[in-house]
């Protein structure tokens, strides 16, 4: 059995500061929030997206639209022969029952951890089904490296270079009743 060491690398205060910085960077880069839509990747990405949108609203004095994106059907790591429920299939132009188009919009895609880039690729594929955006920008709470695809974030809460034997776990109050990011070092594992 492998020995595991858990190290807290971001606490509630660090997460709050990182999201506030990301919100300011989004407003600055886009010269406001006109034509911006924040899209959170299910599961933890949507909670981070809501928090960033709340901070942007405080900065700009007006709300920015937020939508949730389920990329399940777009993933390339699904098991062969997996069945897809018709009820679970999202219809382009309808996210969580709310009509929404990406056509000519600036999409700020939000996720918790950027690793290989495959989740983001799936999210971009899904977004294209909703229309052709003017641009897609990527905000992540943690960038841990090890990209398999040429994808890089525009906004980063924290860079955490990791080995392949390490993992990053994000805990958010909305789901886990605490806010923290933990680095798990799996000593004794062979890669």
GISULCOR-V466702 format. One record per residue. N is the residue number from 1. RES is the residue in one small letter. PHI is phi in degrees with one decimal (none if undefined). PSI is psi in whole degrees, 0 to 359 (none if undefined). BURIAL is + if it has 24 or more other C-alpha atoms within 12 Angstrom, else -. Layout:
BEGIN
{{N & RES & PHI & PSI & BURIAL} {N & RES & PHI & PSI & BURIAL}}
END
This chain:
BEGIN
{{1 & x & none & 135 & -} {2 & x & -76.3 & 144 & -} {3 & x & -82.0 & 135 & -} {4 & x & -119.7 & 136 & -} {5 & x & -117.4 & 124 & -} {6 & x & -103.7 & 125 & -} {7 & x & -124.9 & 124 & -} {8 & x & -75.8 & 119 & -} {9 & x & -106.2 & 344 & +} {10 & x & -144.6 & 128 & +} {11 & x & -100.9 & 186 & -} {12 & x & -56.7 & 317 & -} {13 & x & -65.0 & 316 & -} {14 & x & -64.3 & 320 & -} {15 & x & -64.8 & 314 & +} {16 & x & -59.6 & 314 & +} {17 & x & -63.6 & 317 & -} {18 & x & -62.1 & 316 & +} {19 & x & -69.1 & 325 & +} {20 & x & -65.4 & 317 & +} {21 & x & -62.5 & 316 & +} {22 & x & -59.8 & 316 & +} {23 & x & -59.4 & 314 & +} {24 & x & -62.9 & 319 & +} {25 & x & -64.9 & 321 & +} {26 & x & -62.7 & 313 & +} {27 & x & -62.2 & 316 & +} {28 & x & -65.3 & 312 & -} {29 & x & -63.2 & 322 & -} {30 & x & -95.9 & 5 & +} {31 & x & 53.1 & 49 & -} {32 & x & 113.4 & 199 & -} {33 & x & -127.3 & 11 & +} {34 & x & -58.3 & 135 & -} {35 & x & 66.1 & 13 & +} {36 & x & -93.4 & 142 & +} {37 & x & -131.6 & 131 & +} {38 & x & -96.7 & 129 & +} {39 & x & -123.6 & 116 & +} {40 & x & -95.5 & 133 & +} {41 & x & -80.2 & 128 & +} {42 & x & -61.7 & 132 & +} {43 & x & -106.7 & 303 & +} {44 & x & -74.1 & 338 & +} {45 & x & -60.2 & 325 & +} {46 & x & -69.0 & 324 & +} {47 & x & -68.0 & 320 & +} {48 & x & -66.5 & 320 & +} {49 & x & -59.9 & 316 & +} {50 & x & -62.4 & 320 & +} {51 & x & -66.7 & 317 & +} {52 & x & -63.4 & 317 & +} {53 & x & -61.7 & 321 & +} {54 & x & -61.8 & 317 & +} {55 & x & -67.2 & 320 & +} {56 & x & -62.2 & 319 & +} {57 & x & -58.9 & 321 & +} {58 & x & -67.3 & 322 & -} {59 & x & -71.6 & 313 & -} {60 & x & -91.9 & 344 & -} {61 & x & 75.4 & 15 & -} {62 & x & -151.5 & 154 & -} {63 & x & -76.3 & 155 & -} {64 & x & -115.7 & 135 & +} {65 & x & -62.7 & 143 & +} {66 & x & -128.7 & 135 & +} {67 & x & -132.2 & 156 & +} {68 & x & -103.4 & 139 & +} {69 & x & -121.2 & 123 & +} {70 & x & -99.4 & 116 & +} {71 & x & -99.7 & 9 & +} {72 & x & -48.9 & 314 & +} {73 & x & -75.6 & 350 & +} {74 & x & -104.2 & 356 & +} {75 & x & -70.5 & 145 & -} {76 & x & -95.9 & 3 & -} {77 & x & -109.0 & 18 & -} {78 & x & -71.5 & 149 & -} {79 & x & -66.7 & 140 & -} {80 & x & -60.2 & 139 & -} {81 & x & 82.4 & 5 & -} {82 & x & -65.2 & 140 & -} {83 & x & -92.2 & 151 & -} {84 & x & -117.1 & 126 & -} {85 & x & -76.6 & 134 & -} {86 & x & -59.9 & 321 & -} {87 & x & -64.4 & 330 & -} {88 & x & -82.6 & 343 & -} {89 & x & -72.8 & 128 & -} {90 & x & -82.7 & 140 & +} {91 & x & -92.1 & 126 & -} {92 & x & -52.4 & 138 & -} {93 & x & 90.4 & 0 & -} {94 & x & -142.3 & 105 & -} {95 & x & -110.8 & 123 & +} {96 & x & 49.8 & 38 & -} {97 & x & 77.0 & 4 & -} {98 & x & -108.6 & 118 & -} {99 & x & -58.9 & 139 & -} {100 & x & -160.3 & 135 & +} {101 & x & -125.3 & 147 & +} {102 & x & -97.5 & 356 & +} {103 & x & -55.5 & 123 & -} {104 & x & 61.1 & 20 & -} {105 & x & -102.4 & 158 & +} {106 & x & -95.0 & 113 & +} {107 & x & -97.7 & 125 & +} {108 & x & -105.5 & 105 & +} {109 & x & -85.0 & 131 & +} {110 & x & -122.4 & 131 & +} {111 & x & -141.2 & 166 & +} {112 & x & -81.0 & 308 & +} {113 & x & -129.4 & 132 & +} {114 & x & -102.2 & 125 & +} {115 & x & -126.1 & 265 & +} {116 & x & -78.3 & 335 & -} {117 & x & 99.4 & 353 & +} {118 & x & -68.1 & 324 & +} {119 & x & -63.9 & 318 & +} {120 & x & -68.4 & 321 & +} {121 & x & -60.1 & 316 & +} {122 & x & -62.4 & 320 & +} {123 & x & -64.5 & 319 & +} {124 & x & -65.1 & 320 & +} {125 & x & -59.4 & 315 & +} {126 & x & -63.6 & 317 & +} {127 & x & -60.6 & 323 & +} {128 & x & -63.9 & 336 & +} {129 & x & -70.9 & 346 & +} {130 & x & -99.9 & 2 & +} {131 & x & 126.2 & 168 & +} {132 & x & -93.6 & 111 & -} {133 & x & -72.4 & 158 & +} {134 & x & -64.1 & 317 & -} {135 & x & -158.5 & 158 & +} {136 & x & -121.4 & 125 & +} {137 & x & -114.5 & 151 & +} {138 & x & -119.3 & 127 & +} {139 & x & -118.3 & 128 & +} {140 & x & -131.7 & 146 & +} {141 & x & -70.8 & 317 & +} {142 & x & -134.2 & 131 & +} {143 & x & -110.0 & 114 & +} {144 & x & -103.8 & 2 & +} {145 & x & 83.9 & 194 & +} {146 & x & 70.3 & 37 & +} {147 & x & -63.7 & 138 & -} {148 & x & -104.9 & 346 & -} {149 & x & -128.6 & 154 & -} {150 & x & -77.8 & 71 & -} {151 & x & -124.4 & 133 & +} {152 & x & -136.9 & 146 & +} {153 & x & -79.5 & 150 & +} {154 & x & -87.1 & 330 & +} {155 & x & -132.8 & 128 & +} {156 & x & -129.0 & 129 & +} {157 & x & -72.1 & 314 & +} {158 & x & -157.0 & 132 & +} {159 & x & -86.9 & 128 & -} {160 & x & -133.5 & 90 & +} {161 & x & -59.9 & 130 & -} {162 & x & -128.3 & 163 & -} {163 & x & -93.1 & 168 & -} {164 & x & -70.6 & 344 & -} {165 & x & -84.7 & 353 & -} {166 & x & -100.1 & 156 & +} {167 & x & -130.5 & 155 & +} {168 & x & -114.6 & 130 & +} {169 & x & -118.4 & 130 & +} {170 & x & -107.8 & 126 & +} {171 & x & -113.8 & 128 & +} {172 & x & -122.1 & 143 & +} {173 & x & -53.6 & 323 & -} {174 & x & -62.4 & 332 & -} {175 & x & -115.8 & 321 & -} {176 & x & -109.0 & 358 & -} {177 & x & 64.9 & 19 & -} {178 & x & -156.9 & 155 & -} {179 & x & -114.1 & 114 & +} {180 & x & -169.1 & 156 & +} {181 & x & -118.9 & 130 & +} {182 & x & -121.0 & 138 & +} {183 & x & -98.9 & 126 & +} {184 & x & -109.3 & 117 & +} {185 & x & -97.6 & 116 & -} {186 & x & -96.9 & 82 & -} {187 & x & -69.1 & 147 & -} {188 & x & 90.1 & 352 & -} {189 & x & -82.6 & 144 & -} {190 & x & -109.9 & 138 & -} {191 & x & -92.9 & none & -}}
END
